[in-house]
Amino acid sequence: HNMNTKIQKIEQYFNNEIPSLINICKEIVKKNSDLKAVYIVGGMIRDILSDLNPSEPDIAVAGNFNKFVNLLSEKYNGKIKFHRDFISAQIYTNILHIDINCLRTEKYNHPGSLPETKATLDIEQDLIRRDFTVNAIAINISDLEKFKLIDPYKGMEDIYEKKIKVLH
């Protein structure tokens, strides 16, 4: 399995199954300078690479989160549900249920406390707070040239070797 086949597999899924979502995200980022990038993260990528039926899209946003959620929802005529300090939301449309999160860092001040969260523009910082390496993979879908795979913790290898490694 080389990298290119893997990316092709993901691209194929995106282009066949969720083309409008991808195009709308690209468009929104292109038109709004306060939105730096949009990623699909976690479960969906893991499932596509594992030949499983992918879960719903999970989108991570670098930049003006509220604006992105509102614009995406408008395009779909969807209903928005915001959670937790407005750094995560869900959009319900006729065809999709989309989870959207602002890229963030999490700091636990003491064990058992709720994390202190801060928005970040750095996808790698956001990925490190996830549970397993196989869920810490992202694809930049707003890059106009190509889909860019971000896999700093080698989750891709672990998927192919069927390993579950904890990130923390």
Secondary structure as the mmCIF struct_conf table of DSSP 4:
data_model
#
loop_
_struct_conf.conf_type_id
_struct_conf.id
_struct_conf.beg_label_comp_id
_struct_conf.beg_label_asym_id
_struct_conf.beg_label_seq_id
_struct_conf.end_label_comp_id
_struct_conf.end_label_asym_id
_struct_conf.end_label_seq_id
HELX_RH_AL_P HELX_RH_AL_P1 MET A 3 GLU A 17
BEND BEND1 ILE A 18 ILE A 18
HELX_RH_AL_P HELX_RH_AL_P2 PRO A 19 LYS A 31
TURN_TY1_P TURN_TY1_P1 SER A 33 ASP A 34
STRN STRN1 LEU A 35 VAL A 41
TURN_TY1_P TURN_TY1_P2 GLY A 42 GLY A 42
HELX_RH_AL_P HELX_RH_AL_P3 GLY A 43 LEU A 49
TURN_TY1_P TURN_TY1_P3 SER A 50 ASP A 51
BEND BEND2 LEU A 52 LEU A 52
STRN STRN2 ASP A 58 GLY A 63
HELX_RH_AL_P HELX_RH_AL_P4 PHE A 65 TYR A 76
TURN_TY1_P TURN_TY1_P4 ASN A 77 ASN A 77
STRN STRN3 LYS A 79 HIS A 83
HELX_RH_3T_P HELX_RH_3T_P1 ARG A 84 PHE A 86
TURN_TY1_P TURN_TY1_P5 ILE A 87 ILE A 87
STRN STRN4 SER A 88 TYR A 92
BEND BEND3 ASN A 94 ILE A 95
STRN STRN5 HIS A 97 CYS A 102
STRN STRN6 ARG A 104 LYS A 107
BEND BEND4 ASN A 109 HIS A 110
TURN_TY1_P TURN_TY1_P6 PRO A 111 GLY A 112
BEND BEND5 SER A 113 SER A 113
HELX_LH_PP_P HELX_LH_PP_P1 LEU A 114 PRO A 115
STRN STRN7 GLU A 116 ALA A 119
BEND BEND6 LEU A 121 LEU A 121
HELX_RH_AL_P HELX_RH_AL_P5 ILE A 123 LEU A 127
TURN_TY1_P TURN_TY1_P7 ILE A 128 ARG A 129
BEND BEND7 ARG A 130 ASP A 131
STRN STRN8 PHE A 132 PHE A 132
HELX_RH_3T_P HELX_RH_3T_P2 THR A 133 ASN A 135
STRN STRN9 ALA A 138 ASN A 140
BEND BEND8 LEU A 144 GLU A 145
STRN STRN10 LYS A 148 ILE A 150
TURN_TY1_P TURN_TY1_P8 PRO A 152 TYR A 153
HELX_RH_AL_P HELX_RH_AL_P6 GLY A 155 TYR A 160
TURN_TY1_P TURN_TY1_P9 GLU A 161 LYS A 162
STRN STRN11 VAL A 166 VAL A 166
#
